Amino acid sequence: MPIYEYRCSSCGAQKDVMQKIGDPVLTTCPGCGEEAFGKQLTAAGFQLKGNGYYATDFKNPPPPKCEPSGCASCPAMSGNA
């Protein structure tokens, strides 16, 4: 279940609430009781980790492809494969 951050525009109270996506939005502030409680826009709280994922999309360019005839910088031809 996602965690939503709420903030009261009347008294400034903040609260993180775990809710289902289909649950109704909370509107009553638990601090002051005013109908000024609303969801805040926040960053997603997950990261992709493991082989094949970069911290930023395609951080490093892919290595150059070697021609079938080989070349001096080809790892397969230099014995570093």
PyMOL Python script that loads the backbone (N, CA, C, O; Angstrom):
from pymol import cmd

cmd.read_pdbstr("""\
ATOM      1  N   MET A   1       0.837  -1.180   0.000  1.00  0.00           N
ATOM      2  CA  MET A   1       0.000   0.000   0.000  1.00  0.00           C
ATOM      3  C   MET A   1       0.881   1.242   0.000  1.00  0.00           C
ATOM      4  O   MET A   1       1.905   1.280   0.681  1.00  0.00           O
ATOM      5  N   PRO A   2       0.487   2.249  -0.757  1.00  0.00           N
ATOM      6  CA  PRO A   2       1.269   3.491  -0.780  1.00  0.00           C
ATOM      7  C   PRO A   2       1.104   4.308   0.493  1.00  0.00           C
ATOM      8  O   PRO A   2       0.088   4.218   1.182  1.00  0.00           O
ATOM      9  N   ILE A   3       2.109   5.095   0.783  1.00  0.00           N
ATOM     10  CA  ILE A   3       2.061   6.017   1.922  1.00  0.00           C
ATOM     11  C   ILE A   3       1.930   7.422   1.355  1.00  0.00           C
ATOM     12  O   ILE A   3       2.758   7.859   0.555  1.00  0.00           O
ATOM     13  N   TYR A   4       0.882   8.126   1.776  1.00  0.00           N
ATOM     14  CA  TYR A   4       0.627   9.485   1.310  1.00  0.00           C
ATOM     15  C   TYR A   4       0.953  10.472   2.417  1.00  0.00           C
ATOM     16  O   TYR A   4       0.698  10.215   3.594  1.00  0.00           O
ATOM     17  N   GLU A   5       1.521  11.608   2.022  1.00  0.00           N
ATOM     18  CA  GLU A   5       1.822  12.666   2.978  1.00  0.00           C
ATOM     19  C   GLU A   5       0.697  13.696   2.907  1.00  0.00           C
ATOM     20  O   GLU A   5       0.362  14.199   1.835  1.00  0.00           O
ATOM     21  N   TYR A   6       0.123  14.000   4.068  1.00  0.00           N
ATOM     22  CA  TYR A   6      -0.947  14.984   4.160  1.00  0.00           C
ATOM     23  C   TYR A   6      -0.457  16.193   4.943  1.00  0.00           C
ATOM     24  O   TYR A   6       0.418  16.077   5.801  1.00  0.00           O
ATOM     25  N   ARG A   7      -1.030  17.359   4.641  1.00  0.00           N
ATOM     26  CA  ARG A   7      -0.694  18.589   5.358  1.00  0.00           C
ATOM     27  C   ARG A   7      -1.946  19.445   5.469  1.00  0.00           C
ATOM     28  O   ARG A   7      -2.736  19.543   4.530  1.00  0.00           O
ATOM     29  N   CYS A   8      -2.111  20.064   6.636  1.00  0.00           N
ATOM     30  CA  CYS A   8      -3.242  20.955   6.883  1.00  0.00           C
ATOM     31  C   CYS A   8      -2.844  22.372   6.470  1.00  0.00           C
ATOM     32  O   CYS A   8      -1.825  22.892   6.924  1.00  0.00           O
ATOM     33  N   SER A   9      -3.645  22.989   5.613  1.00  0.00           N
ATOM     34  CA  SER A   9      -3.347  24.356   5.182  1.00  0.00           C
ATOM     35  C   SER A   9      -3.778  25.382   6.229  1.00  0.00           C
ATOM     36  O   SER A   9      -3.460  26.565   6.106  1.00  0.00           O
ATOM     37  N   SER A  10      -4.500  24.934   7.260  1.00  0.00           N
ATOM     38  CA  SER A  10      -4.946  25.839   8.314  1.00  0.00           C
ATOM     39  C   SER A  10      -3.915  25.936   9.451  1.00  0.00           C
ATOM     40  O   SER A  10      -3.485  27.032   9.810  1.00  0.00           O
ATOM     41  N   CYS A  11      -3.523  24.778  10.014  1.00  0.00           N
ATOM     42  CA  CYS A  11      -2.610  24.798  11.168  1.00  0.00           C
ATOM     43  C   CYS A  11      -1.198  24.304  10.840  1.00  0.00           C
ATOM     44  O   CYS A  11      -0.288  24.454  11.655  1.00  0.00           O
ATOM     45  N   GLY A  12      -1.009  23.714   9.650  1.00  0.00           N
ATOM     46  CA  GLY A  12       0.317  23.250   9.241  1.00  0.00           C
ATOM     47  C   GLY A  12       0.671  21.845   9.710  1.00  0.00           C
ATOM     48  O   GLY A  12       1.795  21.394   9.491  1.00  0.00           O
ATOM     49  N   ALA A  13      -0.265  21.141  10.351  1.00  0.00           N
ATOM     50  CA  ALA A  13       0.008  19.779  10.818  1.00  0.00           C
ATOM     51  C   ALA A  13       0.294  18.871   9.630  1.00  0.00           C
ATOM     52  O   ALA A  13      -0.337  18.995   8.580  1.00  0.00           O
ATOM     53  N   GLN A  14       1.257  17.945   9.800  1.00  0.00           N
ATOM     54  CA  GLN A  14       1.607  16.995   8.746  1.00  0.00           C
ATOM     55  C   GLN A  14       1.475  15.580   9.277  1.00  0.00           C
ATOM     56  O   GLN A  14       1.705  15.321  10.458  1.00  0.00           O
ATOM     57  N   LYS A  15       1.096  14.651   8.376  1.00  0.00           N
ATOM     58  CA  LYS A  15       0.947  13.263   8.781  1.00  0.00           C
ATOM     59  C   LYS A  15       1.123  12.376   7.553  1.00  0.00           C
ATOM     60  O   LYS A  15       0.621  12.691   6.474  1.00  0.00           O
ATOM     61  N   ASP A  16       1.846  11.254   7.727  1.00  0.00           N
ATOM     62  CA  ASP A  16       1.974  10.243   6.683  1.00  0.00           C
ATOM     63  C   ASP A  16       0.917   9.182   6.947  1.00  0.00           C
ATOM     64  O   ASP A  16       0.786   8.691   8.068  1.00  0.00           O
ATOM     65  N   VAL A  17       0.156   8.828   5.899  1.00  0.00           N
ATOM     66  CA  VAL A  17      -0.953   7.889   6.052  1.00  0.00           C
ATOM     67  C   VAL A  17      -0.813   6.779   5.018  1.00  0.00           C
ATOM     68  O   VAL A  17      -0.638   7.052   3.830  1.00  0.00           O
ATOM     69  N   MET A  18      -0.889   5.515   5.473  1.00  0.00           N
ATOM     70  CA  MET A  18      -0.873   4.373   4.574  1.00  0.00           C
ATOM     71  C   MET A  18      -2.309   4.106   4.147  1.00  0.00           C
ATOM     72  O   MET A  18      -3.166   3.800   4.976  1.00  0.00           O
ATOM     73  N   GLN A  19      -2.566   4.223   2.842  1.00  0.00           N
ATOM     74  CA  GLN A  19      -3.902   4.041   2.309  1.00  0.00           C
ATOM     75  C   GLN A  19      -3.857   3.225   1.032  1.00  0.00           C
ATOM     76  O   GLN A  19      -2.843   3.198   0.335  1.00  0.00           O
ATOM     77  N   LYS A  20      -4.963   2.559   0.731  1.00  0.00           N
ATOM     78  CA  LYS A  20      -5.119   1.912  -0.561  1.00  0.00           C
ATOM     79  C   LYS A  20      -5.342   3.008  -1.590  1.00  0.00           C
ATOM     80  O   LYS A  20      -5.796   4.102  -1.254  1.00  0.00           O
ATOM     81  N   ILE A  21      -5.025   2.715  -2.835  1.00  0.00           N
ATOM     82  CA  ILE A  21      -5.178   3.713  -3.891  1.00  0.00           C
ATOM     83  C   ILE A  21      -6.635   4.161  -4.014  1.00  0.00           C
ATOM     84  O   ILE A  21      -6.900   5.331  -4.290  1.00  0.00           O
ATOM     85  N   GLY A  22      -7.570   3.249  -3.815  1.00  0.00           N
ATOM     86  CA  GLY A  22      -8.985   3.571  -3.960  1.00  0.00           C
ATOM     87  C   GLY A  22      -9.638   4.183  -2.731  1.00  0.00           C
ATOM     88  O   GLY A  22     -10.813   4.545  -2.781  1.00  0.00           O
ATOM     89  N   ASP A  23      -8.899   4.309  -1.620  1.00  0.00           N
ATOM     90  CA  ASP A  23      -9.482   4.905  -0.406  1.00  0.00           C
ATOM     91  C   ASP A  23      -9.774   6.386  -0.630  1.00  0.00           C
ATOM     92  O   ASP A  23      -9.062   7.053  -1.380  1.00  0.00           O
ATOM     93  N   PRO A  24     -10.823   6.903   0.020  1.00  0.00           N
ATOM     94  CA  PRO A  24     -11.119   8.335  -0.136  1.00  0.00           C
ATOM     95  C   PRO A  24     -10.025   9.208   0.478  1.00  0.00           C
ATOM     96  O   PRO A  24      -9.366   8.822   1.443  1.00  0.00           O
ATOM     97  N   VAL A  25      -9.852  10.387  -0.104  1.00  0.00           N
ATOM     98  CA  VAL A  25      -8.866  11.351   0.379  1.00  0.00           C
ATOM     99  C   VAL A  25      -9.322  11.897   1.726  1.00  0.00           C
ATOM    100  O   VAL A  25     -10.497  12.219   1.901  1.00  0.00           O
ATOM    101  N   LEU A  26      -8.392  12.002   2.682  1.00  0.00           N
ATOM    102  CA  LEU A  26      -8.723  12.565   3.993  1.00  0.00           C
ATOM    103  C   LEU A  26      -8.839  14.084   3.868  1.00  0.00           C
ATOM    104  O   LEU A  26      -8.055  14.713   3.158  1.00  0.00           O
ATOM    105  N   THR A  27      -9.813  14.666   4.554  1.00  0.00           N
ATOM    106  CA  THR A  27      -9.998  16.114   4.477  1.00  0.00           C
ATOM    107  C   THR A  27     -10.008  16.781   5.845  1.00  0.00           C
ATOM    108  O   THR A  27      -9.718  17.973   5.942  1.00  0.00           O
ATOM    109  N   THR A  28     -10.339  16.036   6.915  1.00  0.00           N
ATOM    110  CA  THR A  28     -10.415  16.609   8.260  1.00  0.00           C
ATOM    111  C   THR A  28      -9.068  16.490   8.957  1.00  0.00           C
ATOM    112  O   THR A  28      -8.536  15.390   9.105  1.00  0.00           O
ATOM    113  N   CYS A  29      -8.523  17.612   9.382  1.00  0.00           N
ATOM    114  CA  CYS A  29      -7.231  17.645  10.056  1.00  0.00           C
ATOM    115  C   CYS A  29      -7.346  17.009  11.438  1.00  0.00           C
ATOM    116  O   CYS A  29      -8.238  17.377  12.202  1.00  0.00           O
ATOM    117  N   PRO A  30      -6.453  16.047  11.786  1.00  0.00           N
ATOM    118  CA  PRO A  30      -6.498  15.452  13.116  1.00  0.00           C
ATOM    119  C   PRO A  30      -6.026  16.417  14.208  1.00  0.00           C
ATOM    120  O   PRO A  30      -6.303  16.195  15.386  1.00  0.00           O
ATOM    121  N   GLY A  31      -5.321  17.478  13.830  1.00  0.00           N
ATOM    122  CA  GLY A  31      -4.811  18.445  14.803  1.00  0.00           C
ATOM    123  C   GLY A  31      -5.822  19.502  15.198  1.00  0.00           C
ATOM    124  O   GLY A  31      -6.068  19.724  16.384  1.00  0.00           O
ATOM    125  N   CYS A  32      -6.415  20.161  14.193  1.00  0.00           N
ATOM    126  CA  CYS A  32      -7.310  21.285  14.493  1.00  0.00           C
ATOM    127  C   CYS A  32      -8.772  21.011  14.151  1.00  0.00           C
ATOM    128  O   CYS A  32      -9.648  21.786  14.536  1.00  0.00           O
ATOM    129  N   GLY A  33      -9.051  19.917  13.433  1.00  0.00           N
ATOM    130  CA  GLY A  33     -10.418  19.564  13.095  1.00  0.00           C
ATOM    131  C   GLY A  33     -10.988  20.304  11.891  1.00  0.00           C
ATOM    132  O   GLY A  33     -12.139  20.076  11.519  1.00  0.00           O
ATOM    133  N   GLU A  34     -10.201  21.185  11.276  1.00  0.00           N
ATOM    134  CA  GLU A  34     -10.664  21.929  10.100  1.00  0.00           C
ATOM    135  C   GLU A  34     -10.681  21.018   8.863  1.00  0.00           C
ATOM    136  O   GLU A  34      -9.973  20.012   8.817  1.00  0.00           O
ATOM    137  N   GLU A  35     -11.481  21.373   7.883  1.00  0.00           N
ATOM    138  CA  GLU A  35     -11.558  20.641   6.612  1.00  0.00           C
ATOM    139  C   GLU A  35     -10.504  21.204   5.644  1.00  0.00           C
ATOM    140  O   GLU A  35     -10.826  21.598   4.523  1.00  0.00           O
ATOM    141  N   ALA A  36      -9.267  21.234   6.087  1.00  0.00           N
ATOM    142  CA  ALA A  36      -8.178  21.819   5.303  1.00  0.00           C
ATOM    143  C   ALA A  36      -7.017  20.846   5.134  1.00  0.00           C
ATOM    144  O   ALA A  36      -5.892  21.267   4.865  1.00  0.00           O
ATOM    145  N   PHE A  37      -7.277  19.549   5.288  1.00  0.00           N
ATOM    146  CA  PHE A  37      -6.265  18.507   5.194  1.00  0.00           C
ATOM    147  C   PHE A  37      -6.197  18.036   3.745  1.00  0.00           C
ATOM    148  O   PHE A  37      -7.235  17.713   3.168  1.00  0.00           O
ATOM    149  N   GLY A  38      -5.020  17.985   3.138  1.00  0.00           N
ATOM    150  CA  GLY A  38      -4.902  17.553   1.751  1.00  0.00           C
ATOM    151  C   GLY A  38      -3.603  16.833   1.478  1.00  0.00           C
ATOM    152  O   GLY A  38      -2.619  16.994   2.200  1.00  0.00           O
ATOM    153  N   LYS A  39      -3.613  16.028   0.412  1.00  0.00           N
ATOM    154  CA  LYS A  39      -2.421  15.291   0.000  1.00  0.00           C
ATOM    155  C   LYS A  39      -1.378  16.248  -0.533  1.00  0.00           C
ATOM    156  O   LYS A  39      -1.698  17.253  -1.167  1.00  0.00           O
ATOM    157  N   GLN A  40      -0.117  15.918  -0.266  1.00  0.00           N
ATOM    158  CA  GLN A  40       1.012  16.676  -0.775  1.00  0.00           C
ATOM    159  C   GLN A  40       1.625  15.919  -1.947  1.00  0.00           C
ATOM    160  O   GLN A  40       1.569  14.691  -1.994  1.00  0.00           O
ATOM    161  N   LEU A  41       2.199  16.638  -2.876  1.00  0.00           N
ATOM    162  CA  LEU A  41       2.909  16.029  -3.985  1.00  0.00           C
ATOM    163  C   LEU A  41       4.328  15.726  -3.528  1.00  0.00           C
ATOM    164  O   LEU A  41       5.075  16.638  -3.175  1.00  0.00           O
ATOM    165  N   THR A  42       4.706  14.450  -3.532  1.00  0.00           N
ATOM    166  CA  THR A  42       6.032  14.042  -3.069  1.00  0.00           C
ATOM    167  C   THR A  42       6.695  13.142  -4.104  1.00  0.00           C
ATOM    168  O   THR A  42       6.037  12.647  -5.019  1.00  0.00           O
ATOM    169  N   ALA A  43       7.983  12.935  -3.956  1.00  0.00           N
ATOM    170  CA  ALA A  43       8.736  12.062  -4.855  1.00  0.00           C
ATOM    171  C   ALA A  43       8.415  10.605  -4.572  1.00  0.00           C
ATOM    172  O   ALA A  43       8.080  10.231  -3.448  1.00  0.00           O
ATOM    173  N   ALA A  44       8.522   9.806  -5.594  1.00  0.00           N
ATOM    174  CA  ALA A  44       8.303   8.366  -5.432  1.00  0.00           C
ATOM    175  C   ALA A  44       9.361   7.789  -4.504  1.00  0.00           C
ATOM    176  O   ALA A  44      10.517   8.208  -4.542  1.00  0.00           O
ATOM    177  N   GLY A  45       8.975   6.841  -3.684  1.00  0.00           N
ATOM    178  CA  GLY A  45       9.886   6.277  -2.704  1.00  0.00           C
ATOM    179  C   GLY A  45      10.405   4.914  -3.080  1.00  0.00           C
ATOM    180  O   GLY A  45      10.362   4.000  -2.257  1.00  0.00           O
ATOM    181  N   PHE A  46      10.895   4.740  -4.296  1.00  0.00           N
ATOM    182  CA  PHE A  46      11.481   3.463  -4.664  1.00  0.00           C
ATOM    183  C   PHE A  46      12.663   3.690  -5.584  1.00  0.00           C
ATOM    184  O   PHE A  46      12.788   4.741  -6.213  1.00  0.00           O
ATOM    185  N   GLN A  47      13.527   2.691  -5.655  1.00  0.00           N
ATOM    186  CA  GLN A  47      14.680   2.732  -6.546  1.00  0.00           C
ATOM    187  C   GLN A  47      14.770   1.400  -7.256  1.00  0.00           C
ATOM    188  O   GLN A  47      14.435   0.360  -6.689  1.00  0.00           O
ATOM    189  N   LEU A  48      15.220   1.432  -8.490  1.00  0.00           N
ATOM    190  CA  LEU A  48      15.468   0.208  -9.236  1.00  0.00           C
ATOM    191  C   LEU A  48      16.910  -0.188  -8.979  1.00  0.00           C
ATOM    192  O   LEU A  48      17.827   0.596  -9.224  1.00  0.00           O
ATOM    193  N   LYS A  49      17.111  -1.401  -8.487  1.00  0.00           N
ATOM    194  CA  LYS A  49      18.456  -1.871  -8.171  1.00  0.00           C
ATOM    195  C   LYS A  49      18.696  -3.213  -8.840  1.00  0.00           C
ATOM    196  O   LYS A  49      17.755  -3.930  -9.178  1.00  0.00           O
ATOM    197  N   GLY A  50      19.941  -3.537  -9.022  1.00  0.00           N
ATOM    198  CA  GLY A  50      20.304  -4.819  -9.595  1.00  0.00           C
ATOM    199  C   GLY A  50      20.936  -4.643 -10.959  1.00  0.00           C
ATOM    200  O   GLY A  50      21.126  -3.522 -11.429  1.00  0.00           O
ATOM    201  N   ASN A  51      21.259  -5.754 -11.587  1.00  0.00           N
ATOM    202  CA  ASN A  51      21.884  -5.721 -12.905  1.00  0.00           C
ATOM    203  C   ASN A  51      20.922  -5.132 -13.921  1.00  0.00           C
ATOM    204  O   ASN A  51      19.745  -5.490 -13.951  1.00  0.00           O
ATOM    205  N   GLY A  52      21.416  -4.237 -14.744  1.00  0.00           N
ATOM    206  CA  GLY A  52      20.608  -3.669 -15.811  1.00  0.00           C
ATOM    207  C   GLY A  52      19.966  -2.343 -15.479  1.00  0.00           C
ATOM    208  O   GLY A  52      19.370  -1.726 -16.361  1.00  0.00           O
ATOM    209  N   TYR A  53      20.061  -1.876 -14.245  1.00  0.00           N
ATOM    210  CA  TYR A  53      19.464  -0.597 -13.877  1.00  0.00           C
ATOM    211  C   TYR A  53      20.571   0.387 -13.523  1.00  0.00           C
ATOM    212  O   TYR A  53      21.562   0.021 -12.890  1.00  0.00           O
ATOM    213  N   TYR A  54      20.396   1.625 -13.932  1.00  0.00           N
ATOM    214  CA  TYR A  54      21.349   2.683 -13.634  1.00  0.00           C
ATOM    215  C   TYR A  54      20.710   3.696 -12.697  1.00  0.00           C
ATOM    216  O   TYR A  54      19.485   3.813 -12.665  1.00  0.00           O
ATOM    217  N   ALA A  55      21.516   4.434 -11.931  1.00  0.00           N
ATOM    218  CA  ALA A  55      21.004   5.478 -11.046  1.00  0.00           C
ATOM    219  C   ALA A  55      20.296   6.558 -11.863  1.00  0.00           C
ATOM    220  O   ALA A  55      19.281   7.103 -11.429  1.00  0.00           O
ATOM    221  N   THR A  56      20.824   6.859 -13.026  1.00  0.00           N
ATOM    222  CA  THR A  56      20.140   7.746 -13.964  1.00  0.00           C
ATOM    223  C   THR A  56      20.000   6.970 -15.266  1.00  0.00           C
ATOM    224  O   THR A  56      20.838   6.122 -15.574  1.00  0.00           O
ATOM    225  N   ASP A  57      18.977   7.245 -16.015  1.00  0.00           N
ATOM    226  CA  ASP A  57      18.729   6.474 -17.234  1.00  0.00           C
ATOM    227  C   ASP A  57      19.931   6.484 -18.159  1.00  0.00           C
ATOM    228  O   ASP A  57      20.397   7.543 -18.579  1.00  0.00           O
ATOM    229  N   PHE A  58      20.422   5.312 -18.469  1.00  0.00           N
ATOM    230  CA  PHE A  58      21.517   5.128 -19.408  1.00  0.00           C
ATOM    231  C   PHE A  58      22.683   6.063 -19.102  1.00  0.00           C
ATOM    232  O   PHE A  58      23.122   6.841 -19.949  1.00  0.00           O
ATOM    233  N   LYS A  59      23.174   5.962 -17.858  1.00  0.00           N
ATOM    234  CA  LYS A  59      24.255   6.821 -17.378  1.00  0.00           C
ATOM    235  C   LYS A  59      25.501   6.709 -18.255  1.00  0.00           C
ATOM    236  O   LYS A  59      26.112   7.723 -18.591  1.00  0.00           O
ATOM    237  N   ASN A  60      25.876   5.508 -18.623  1.00  0.00           N
ATOM    238  CA  ASN A  60      27.070   5.300 -19.444  1.00  0.00           C
ATOM    239  C   ASN A  60      26.651   4.845 -20.839  1.00  0.00           C
ATOM    240  O   ASN A  60      25.723   4.046 -20.965  1.00  0.00           O
ATOM    241  N   PRO A  61      27.311   5.335 -21.890  1.00  0.00           N
ATOM    242  CA  PRO A  61      26.969   4.876 -23.231  1.00  0.00           C
ATOM    243  C   PRO A  61      27.360   3.404 -23.383  1.00  0.00           C
ATOM    244  O   PRO A  61      28.300   2.942 -22.737  1.00  0.00           O
ATOM    245  N   PRO A  62      26.650   2.677 -24.224  1.00  0.00           N
ATOM    246  CA  PRO A  62      27.004   1.263 -24.413  1.00  0.00           C
ATOM    247  C   PRO A  62      28.371   1.146 -25.086  1.00  0.00           C
ATOM    248  O   PRO A  62      28.774   2.045 -25.823  1.00  0.00           O
ATOM    249  N   PRO A  63      29.092   0.041 -24.838  1.00  0.00           N
ATOM    250  CA  PRO A  63      30.409  -0.127 -25.462  1.00  0.00           C
ATOM    251  C   PRO A  63      30.255  -0.267 -26.975  1.00  0.00           C
ATOM    252  O   PRO A  63      29.221  -0.736 -27.452  1.00  0.00           O
ATOM    253  N   PRO A  64      31.280   0.136 -27.735  1.00  0.00           N
ATOM    254  CA  PRO A  64      31.190   0.015 -29.199  1.00  0.00           C
ATOM    255  C   PRO A  64      31.176  -1.458 -29.599  1.00  0.00           C
ATOM    256  O   PRO A  64      31.788  -2.304 -28.948  1.00  0.00           O
ATOM    257  N   LYS A  65      30.463  -1.737 -30.682  1.00  0.00           N
ATOM    258  CA  LYS A  65      30.405  -3.115 -31.178  1.00  0.00           C
ATOM    259  C   LYS A  65      31.589  -3.370 -32.098  1.00  0.00           C
ATOM    260  O   LYS A  65      31.946  -2.528 -32.922  1.00  0.00           O
ATOM    261  N   CYS A  66      32.187  -4.535 -31.946  1.00  0.00           N
ATOM    262  CA  CYS A  66      33.336  -4.893 -32.773  1.00  0.00           C
ATOM    263  C   CYS A  66      32.866  -5.472 -34.103  1.00  0.00           C
ATOM    264  O   CYS A  66      31.840  -6.146 -34.185  1.00  0.00           O
ATOM    265  N   GLU A  67      33.638  -5.191 -35.124  1.00  0.00           N
ATOM    266  CA  GLU A  67      33.379  -5.749 -36.450  1.00  0.00           C
ATOM    267  C   GLU A  67      33.858  -7.204 -36.450  1.00  0.00           C
ATOM    268  O   GLU A  67      34.768  -7.556 -35.700  1.00  0.00           O
ATOM    269  N   PRO A  68      33.252  -8.045 -37.284  1.00  0.00           N
ATOM    270  CA  PRO A  68      33.692  -9.446 -37.345  1.00  0.00           C
ATOM    271  C   PRO A  68      35.174  -9.599 -37.652  1.00  0.00           C
ATOM    272  O   PRO A  68      35.787 -10.579 -37.228  1.00  0.00           O
ATOM    273  N   SER A  69      35.768  -8.647 -38.383  1.00  0.00           N
ATOM    274  CA  SER A  69      37.189  -8.768 -38.730  1.00  0.00           C
ATOM    275  C   SER A  69      38.095  -8.365 -37.568  1.00  0.00           C
ATOM    276  O   SER A  69      39.299  -8.618 -37.612  1.00  0.00           O
ATOM    277  N   GLY A  70      37.533  -7.738 -36.523  1.00  0.00           N
ATOM    278  CA  GLY A  70      38.314  -7.341 -35.369  1.00  0.00           C
ATOM    279  C   GLY A  70      38.998  -5.992 -35.563  1.00  0.00           C
ATOM    280  O   GLY A  70      39.035  -5.458 -36.672  1.00  0.00           O
ATOM    281  N   CYS A  71      39.528  -5.459 -34.498  1.00  0.00           N
ATOM    282  CA  CYS A  71      40.251  -4.201 -34.550  1.00  0.00           C
ATOM    283  C   CYS A  71      41.226  -4.172 -33.365  1.00  0.00           C
ATOM    284  O   CYS A  71      41.161  -5.031 -32.485  1.00  0.00           O
ATOM    285  N   ALA A  72      42.107  -3.205 -33.345  1.00  0.00           N
ATOM    286  CA  ALA A  72      43.144  -3.139 -32.312  1.00  0.00           C
ATOM    287  C   ALA A  72      42.554  -2.898 -30.908  1.00  0.00           C
ATOM    288  O   ALA A  72      43.121  -3.352 -29.914  1.00  0.00           O
ATOM    289  N   SER A  73      41.404  -2.176 -30.827  1.00  0.00           N
ATOM    290  CA  SER A  73      40.830  -1.894 -29.511  1.00  0.00           C
ATOM    291  C   SER A  73      39.801  -2.942 -29.071  1.00  0.00           C
ATOM    292  O   SER A  73      39.228  -2.822 -27.988  1.00  0.00           O
ATOM    293  N   CYS A  74      39.566  -3.951 -29.884  1.00  0.00           N
ATOM    294  CA  CYS A  74      38.572  -4.973 -29.567  1.00  0.00           C
ATOM    295  C   CYS A  74      39.088  -5.867 -28.434  1.00  0.00           C
ATOM    296  O   CYS A  74      40.174  -6.434 -28.551  1.00  0.00           O
ATOM    297  N   PRO A  75      38.305  -6.009 -27.306  1.00  0.00           N
ATOM    298  CA  PRO A  75      38.742  -6.874 -26.211  1.00  0.00           C
ATOM    299  C   PRO A  75      38.944  -8.323 -26.642  1.00  0.00           C
ATOM    300  O   PRO A  75      39.814  -9.015 -26.112  1.00  0.00           O
ATOM    301  N   ALA A  76      38.144  -8.783 -27.601  1.00  0.00           N
ATOM    302  CA  ALA A  76      38.264 -10.166 -28.052  1.00  0.00           C
ATOM    303  C   ALA A  76      39.590 -10.403 -28.764  1.00  0.00           C
ATOM    304  O   ALA A  76      40.146 -11.498 -28.686  1.00  0.00           O
ATOM    305  N   MET A  77      40.103  -9.388 -29.459  1.00  0.00           N
ATOM    306  CA  MET A  77      41.347  -9.531 -30.215  1.00  0.00           C
ATOM    307  C   MET A  77      42.573  -9.336 -29.328  1.00  0.00           C
ATOM    308  O   MET A  77      43.646  -9.837 -29.664  1.00  0.00           O
ATOM    309  N   SER A  78      42.449  -8.620 -28.201  1.00  0.00           N
ATOM    310  CA  SER A  78      43.612  -8.339 -27.373  1.00  0.00           C
ATOM    311  C   SER A  78      43.808  -9.377 -26.272  1.00  0.00           C
ATOM    312  O   SER A  78      44.773  -9.294 -25.513  1.00  0.00           O
ATOM    313  N   GLY A  79      42.911 -10.346 -26.177  1.00  0.00           N
ATOM    314  CA  GLY A  79      43.039 -11.395 -25.163  1.00  0.00           C
ATOM    315  C   GLY A  79      42.462 -11.017 -23.815  1.00  0.00           C
ATOM    316  O   GLY A  79      42.671 -11.745 -22.844  1.00  0.00           O
ATOM    317  N   ASN A  80      41.738  -9.901 -23.715  1.00  0.00           N
ATOM    318  CA  ASN A  80      41.134  -9.462 -22.463  1.00  0.00           C
ATOM    319  C   ASN A  80      39.665  -9.861 -22.339  1.00  0.00           C
ATOM    320  O   ASN A  80      38.963  -9.341 -21.471  1.00  0.00           O
ATOM    321  N   ALA A  81      39.196 -10.753 -23.169  1.00  0.00           N
ATOM    322  CA  ALA A  81      37.787 -11.110 -23.171  1.00  0.00           C
ATOM    323  C   ALA A  81      37.412 -11.962 -22.001  1.00  0.00           C
ATOM    324  O   ALA A  81      36.250 -12.347 -21.865  1.00  0.00           O
TER     325      ALA A  81
END
""", "prot")
cmd.dss("prot")
cmd.show_as("cartoon", "prot")
cmd.util.cbc("prot")
cmd.orient("prot")
